[in-house]
Amino acid sequence: MTRRSVLIGTGSALPARVVTNAELADKMDTSDEWIVERTGIRQRYVAGEGESTSTLATGAAKAALAAAGVEGSQIDLIVLATATPDQTFPAVATIVQNNIGAQGCIAFDVAAVCSGFVYAVGVADSMLRTGMAQRALVIGAEVFSRILDWEDRTTCVLFGDGAGAIVLEARESDDANAPGILATRLHADGEHNQLLFVDGGAGTTGTVGKLRMKGREVFRHAVNKLAGVLGEVLDDAGYRNEDIDWLVPHQANARILEATAKKLSMAPEKVVVTVDQHANTSAASVPLALDVAMRDGRIKKGDLVMIEAMGGGFTWGASLLRI
């Protein structure tokens, strides 16, 4: 019998306010055409008063729990990925824990920026398979709008706010085709810190800082690293590119999505794309896209789904799961 982490529910939450490209064009030297052509983004959601990483994470968590048919009190592990926590400490996961009535369970945050959700999935899967927990809530949540330099049109148009969540449950089966997470690979390379970073922090400047990025260099690294880690995961699980039913990538830029799919010889229609509606929501982008595709019926029971992401650090990773 093999113990696997099985996806039993997804959920998401977005701020109330939608900001279109046209609205940004009224405030800075840019245009809808310029943004769409270079990024594929048409709008993004921006958190307002009373909205924070923890409120969005809680909304996504409750939606995922409802989809799974599970109460908060039945969760014994919460792993939350974010680069924009409500406070330096305690972890946002503990706030969500209190909000959903999961007192006493393991709860902590992971920091791997845009790769954070994939990292969190890897951590939760490891803990479920070793028996440390039975049901896990894995969340990616961000309010990147609060660390953007709104005078820098090359970065501020790229990002948005939101949260996505999944519920994983440990199950045992002797069926090789049973649902569950099949393989995960995670990587990091601190050499490239200055290509995508925030210029502040509690332990240095004592300030939050603003996001800084060298987009051309990030693009080049992203396509190569993502194609590489997807190959590693497929090799580990014993599958090939053509076996993948759906690729759910980090929604950074339409060009990166297209280039990665092309490098893998994957048909564009097998790639879940939500960057046009959500922009880059960092750790929230993969679970947001996954929830959209689960709820609209594209992803079905039995499908083989690959999730992948790359973010500041650099960090990158991928995970293959049978729904």
C-alpha positions in Angstrom: 0.0 0.0 0.0 1.2 3.5 -0.9 0.3 6.5 1.1 -0.4 9.6 -1.1 -1.5 13.1 -0.6 -4.8 13.4 -2.5 -6.4 16.7 -3.6 -9.9 16.9 -2.3 -10.9 20.5 -2.6 -9.8 23.9 -4.1 -10.8 27.5 -3.3 -9.8 31.1 -4.1 -10.5 34.6 -3.1 -9.9 38.0 -4.8 -10.1 41.6 -3.6 -13.2 43.6 -4.4 -11.5 46.1 -6.6 -10.6 45.4 -10.3 -7.9 47.7 -11.8 -7.9 47.6 -15.6 -5.0 48.5 -17.9 -6.9 51.6 -19.0 -7.0 52.8 -15.4 -3.3 52.5 -15.1 -2.8 54.3 -18.4 -4.7 57.3 -17.0 -2.1 57.5 -14.2 1.2 56.7 -15.9 3.0 56.5 -19.2 1.6 53.2 -20.4 -1.3 51.8 -22.5 -3.5 48.8 -22.6 -1.9 47.8 -25.9 1.6 48.0 -24.5 0.7 45.9 -21.4 -1.2 43.3 -23.3 1.4 42.9 -26.0 4.3 42.4 -23.6 2.5 40.5 -20.8 -0.9 39.3 -21.8 -2.4 41.0 -18.7 -5.7 42.9 -19.1 -6.6 43.5 -15.5 -5.6 42.7 -11.9 -7.3 42.8 -8.5 -5.9 45.2 -5.8 -6.6 44.9 -2.1 -8.3 47.8 -0.5 -9.1 48.9 3.1 -9.9 46.0 5.3 -8.3 43.5 2.9 -5.0 41.8 3.7 -3.1 38.6 3.0 -4.8 36.9 6.0 -8.4 38.0 4.9 -7.8 36.7 1.4 -6.2 33.5 2.6 -9.1 32.9 5.0 -11.6 33.4 2.2 -9.7 30.9 -0.1 -9.3 28.5 2.8 -13.0 28.5 3.6 -13.9 28.0 -0.1 -11.5 25.0 -0.4 -12.8 23.5 2.8 -16.4 23.8 1.5 -15.4 22.1 -1.8 -13.7 19.3 0.2 -16.6 18.9 2.6 -14.2 19.3 5.5 -14.6 21.4 8.6 -11.7 23.6 9.9 -11.5 21.5 13.0 -10.6 18.5 10.8 -7.4 20.2 9.5 -4.2 19.3 11.3 -1.7 21.1 9.1 -1.7 24.5 7.5 1.2 25.6 5.2 0.8 29.1 3.8 3.1 30.6 1.2 3.4 34.4 1.1 6.0 37.2 0.6 3.6 39.8 1.9 2.6 38.7 5.5 0.3 40.8 7.6 3.0 41.1 10.2 6.7 40.2 10.5 5.4 37.6 12.9 3.4 35.6 13.8 2.8 33.6 10.7 -0.2 34.3 8.6 -1.0 30.6 8.8 -1.8 31.0 12.5 -4.2 33.8 11.8 -6.0 31.6 9.2 -5.9 28.8 11.7 -7.8 30.9 14.2 -10.3 32.2 11.6 -11.3 28.7 10.4 -11.4 27.0 13.9 -8.4 24.7 13.4 -6.9 25.5 16.8 -4.0 23.2 17.9 -2.9 22.1 14.4 0.5 22.7 12.9 0.6 26.1 11.2 3.4 28.0 9.6 4.4 30.1 6.6 7.0 29.4 3.8 8.8 32.1 1.9 9.8 31.2 -1.6 8.0 34.1 -3.4 6.3 33.0 -6.7 7.4 29.4 -6.1 6.0 29.5 -2.6 2.9 27.5 -3.3 4.8 24.7 -5.0 7.2 24.7 -2.1 4.3 24.5 0.3 2.8 21.6 -1.6 6.1 19.8 -1.3 6.4 20.4 2.4 2.7 19.4 3.1 3.0 16.2 0.9 6.1 15.1 2.9 4.4 15.6 6.2 1.3 13.8 5.1 3.1 10.8 3.6 5.2 10.4 6.8 2.0 10.4 9.0 2.7 13.7 10.8 -0.7 14.9 9.6 -3.8 13.5 7.9 -5.4 16.5 6.3 -3.5 19.7 5.1 -4.7 23.1 4.0 -2.1 24.5 1.6 -2.5 28.2 0.7 -0.8 30.8 -1.5 -1.8 34.4 -0.6 -0.4 37.8 -1.5 -1.1 41.5 -1.5 1.8 42.5 -3.8 0.2 45.9 -4.5 1.6 47.0 -1.2 5.2 46.4 -2.1 5.1 47.8 -5.6 6.7 51.1 -6.8 3.7 52.6 -8.5 6.1 55.0 -10.3 7.9 52.1 -12.1 5.7 51.2 -15.0 7.9 48.2 -15.9 6.9 46.4 -12.7 3.7 47.8 -11.2 1.6 46.7 -14.2 2.6 43.1 -13.8 1.3 42.2 -10.3 -2.0 41.7 -8.5 -3.5 40.5 -5.3 -5.3 37.3 -4.4 -5.3 33.9 -2.7 -5.8 30.3 -3.6 -6.0 27.2 -1.4 -6.2 23.4 -1.7 -7.1 20.6 0.8 -4.9 17.5 0.7 -5.8 14.3 2.5 -3.5 11.3 3.1 -4.9 8.1 1.6 -3.5 4.6 1.1 -3.9 2.6 -2.1 -2.2 -0.2 -4.0 -3.5 1.2 -7.3 -0.6 2.8 -9.3 -3.2 5.0 -11.0 -4.8 6.2 -7.8 -5.1 9.9 -7.3 -2.5 11.9 -5.4 0.8 13.8 -5.6 3.2 11.6 -7.6 6.5 13.6 -7.6 7.8 17.0 -6.6 11.2 18.7 -7.3 12.3 22.0 -5.7 15.4 24.2 -6.4 17.0 27.5 -5.4 20.0 29.5 -6.6 20.8 32.5 -4.4 23.4 33.8 -7.0 20.6 35.7 -8.8 19.3 37.6 -5.8 19.6 41.0 -7.5 17.5 40.1 -10.5 14.2 40.0 -8.5 14.1 41.3 -5.0 12.6 43.7 -2.5 14.9 46.5 -1.4 14.0 46.4 2.3 13.4 44.1 5.2 13.0 43.9 9.0 16.6 42.8 9.5 18.2 45.4 7.2 16.5 48.7 6.6 13.7 48.2 9.1 11.3 49.0 6.3 9.1 46.9 4.0 10.8 48.1 0.8 9.7 47.9 -2.9 9.9 45.2 -5.5 12.8 45.5 -8.0 13.2 43.3 -11.1 15.3 43.0 -14.2 12.6 41.5 -16.4 14.7 40.4 -19.4 17.1 38.4 -17.3 14.3 36.8 -15.3 12.5 35.7 -18.5 15.6 34.0 -19.8 16.2 32.1 -16.6 12.5 31.2 -16.1 12.0 29.4 -19.4 15.1 27.2 -19.1 14.7 26.4 -15.4 11.0 25.6 -15.6 11.5 23.3 -18.6 14.3 21.5 -16.7 12.4 20.9 -13.5 9.3 19.7 -15.4 11.5 17.1 -17.0 12.9 16.0 -13.6 9.4 15.5 -12.2 8.2 13.5 -15.2 11.3 11.3 -15.0 10.7 10.7 -11.2 7.1 9.8 -11.8 7.7 7.7 -15.0 5.7 9.8 -17.4 6.4 11.8 -20.6 5.4 15.3 -21.7 2.5 14.0 -23.8 1.0 12.2 -20.8 0.2 15.5 -19.1 -3.5 16.5 -19.4 -3.0 19.9 -17.9 -0.2 22.3 -17.1 -1.0 24.8 -14.4 1.9 27.2 -14.4 2.8 30.3 -12.4 1.0 33.1 -14.1 3.9 35.6 -14.5 3.7 36.6 -18.1 1.9 35.2 -21.2 5.2 35.1 -23.0 6.8 32.9 -20.4 3.8 30.5 -20.5 4.0 30.3 -24.3 7.8 29.8 -24.4 7.7 27.1 -21.7 4.9 25.2 -23.4 6.7 25.4 -26.7 9.9 24.1 -25.1 8.0 21.1 -23.8 6.1 20.6 -27.1 2.8 21.0 -25.3 -0.3 22.2 -27.1 -1.4 25.7 -25.9 -4.9 24.4 -25.1 -3.4 22.1 -22.4 -2.1 25.2 -20.5 -4.3 26.9 -17.9 -4.0 30.6 -18.4 -5.4 33.2 -16.0 -2.7 35.9 -16.2 -5.0 38.1 -18.3 -7.5 38.3 -15.4 -5.3 38.1 -12.3 -1.9 39.3 -13.4 1.0 37.9 -11.4 -0.2 37.1 -7.9 3.1 35.5 -6.9 2.5 32.5 -4.5 -1.3 32.8 -5.1 -1.1 32.4 -8.9 -0.9 28.6 -9.2 -3.7 27.8 -6.7 -5.9 30.5 -8.2 -5.5 29.1 -11.7 -6.0 25.5 -10.4 -9.2 26.5 -8.7 -10.5 28.3 -11.9 -9.8 25.2 -14.0 -11.3 22.8 -11.4 -14.5 24.8 -11.0 -15.1 25.4 -14.7 -14.8 21.6 -15.4 -11.6 21.6 -17.5 -9.7 19.6 -15.0 -11.5 16.3 -14.2 -11.1 13.3 -12.0 -8.3 11.1 -13.3 -6.4 13.9 -15.1 -2.7 14.2 -14.8 -1.9 17.8 -13.8 1.5 19.5 -13.5 2.0 22.6 -11.4 5.1 24.7 -11.7 6.6 28.1 -10.7 9.7 30.2 -10.5 10.3 33.2 -8.3 12.8 35.5 -6.6 15.7 33.9 -5.0 15.8 32.3 -7.6 13.5 29.5 -6.4 11.7 27.1 -8.7 9.9 23.8 -8.6 7.2 21.6 -10.0 4.8 18.9 -8.8 2.8 16.2 -10.7 -0.5 15.0 -9.3 -3.3 12.7 -10.4 -6.7 14.3 -9.7 
